[in-house]
Amino acid sequence: MTTEISKTIAIVGPGAIGTTIAAALHEVGRTPLLCGRRPRDHLTLQAGDQRITVPGPVQTQPAQIDRTVDLVFFAVKSTQIDAAAEWLAALSGPQTVICVLQNGVEQLESVTPHVPRGRVVPAVVWFPAQALTDGSVLLRGDAYLSLPDTSDSRLVAQALQGTLCLVDLAVNFSALAWRKLLQNAVAGLMVLTHRRSGMFGRPDMAELTLAYLRECLAVARAEGAELGDEVPLEILDKFRAFPADMGTSILTDREAGQPLEWDIRNGVFLRRGRVYGIPMPISDILVPLLAASSDGPG
């Protein structure tokens, strides 16, 4: 069902997450402006039995943008923020809302300096979207976002109203963001082993994963996140319930030889844990290995 929403919308970063949001909007008649690094005629999302094609083209030159928009979904990785900053300058006016679809709990700190005008809204992305070799994206589960309960977030929720992507305006947004970051941190183990979700069925990996999650949980709690003792096992069980071949974006980047989001996913726990004097024995080993896997040299 198409619902008339009189907002202009842009997607910056039409990767797996950006394509999912673009397809959700296009399906209900709110086709967004597409902005990215590579020219493409269209985007394609496979969601269950649905195959949604979003018409392009994908714009590649920020200097050619001649108007601002009401809403920007900023869906580039943290390692690509500087390269994508020109899009924010070109698309943002004083009333523009920029919804940051990135991992981590430092979205405001990392993106706001690049926004000369407009207001930044952080988000937690809960859906498993996977880029395929043919350029399309496979959505392997339900799609929804968690946003802080603010007036700017309500504009985002309105834009996605009636789409395949549900929006939760959460009063406990900080706790949700830290919980998702715990899940993201565990994916670092997949990078170092070059294995997918099936590896978490091993008893030794389950033991290591729980120990790492409990270490990270102590940091999240020190930051004020209200998360219970049950959270580490719930996250481990979620990985064990995934299909054995389920990957993650940071593993995909490692396999492609791309820079990794190791700092915002894993380094943040070590950095902040040291501030609070929390022992971080696993992070002390894991983070340097991830950093070297990403940045070298060698």
Secondary structure as GFF3:
##gff-version 3
##sequence-region A 1 298
A	DSSP	beta_strand	9	12	.	.	.	ID=ss1
A	DSSP	alpha_helix	16	27	.	.	.	ID=ss2
A	DSSP	beta_strand	33	35	.	.	.	ID=ss3
A	DSSP	beta_strand	42	47	.	.	.	ID=ss4
A	DSSP	beta_strand	50	55	.	.	.	ID=ss5
A	DSSP	beta_strand	58	59	.	.	.	ID=ss6
A	DSSP	three_ten_helix	62	64	.	.	.	ID=ss7
A	DSSP	beta_strand	69	74	.	.	.	ID=ss8
A	DSSP	three_ten_helix	78	80	.	.	.	ID=ss9
A	DSSP	alpha_helix	81	91	.	.	.	ID=ss10
A	DSSP	beta_strand	92	100	.	.	.	ID=ss11
A	DSSP	alpha_helix	107	111	.	.	.	ID=ss12
A	DSSP	three_ten_helix	112	114	.	.	.	ID=ss13
A	DSSP	beta_strand	119	122	.	.	.	ID=ss14
A	DSSP	beta_strand	124	125	.	.	.	ID=ss15
A	DSSP	beta_strand	129	131	.	.	.	ID=ss16
A	DSSP	beta_strand	137	139	.	.	.	ID=ss17
A	DSSP	beta_strand	143	148	.	.	.	ID=ss18
A	DSSP	alpha_helix	151	159	.	.	.	ID=ss19
A	DSSP	beta_strand	165	170	.	.	.	ID=ss20
A	DSSP	alpha_helix	173	193	.	.	.	ID=ss21
A	DSSP	three_ten_helix	197	201	.	.	.	ID=ss22
A	DSSP	alpha_helix	203	222	.	.	.	ID=ss23
A	DSSP	alpha_helix	231	241	.	.	.	ID=ss24
A	DSSP	alpha_helix	249	255	.	.	.	ID=ss25
A	DSSP	alpha_helix	262	262	.	.	.	ID=ss26
A	DSSP	pi_helix	263	267	.	.	.	ID=ss27
A	DSSP	alpha_helix	268	276	.	.	.	ID=ss28
A	DSSP	alpha_helix	281	295	.	.	.	ID=ss29
###
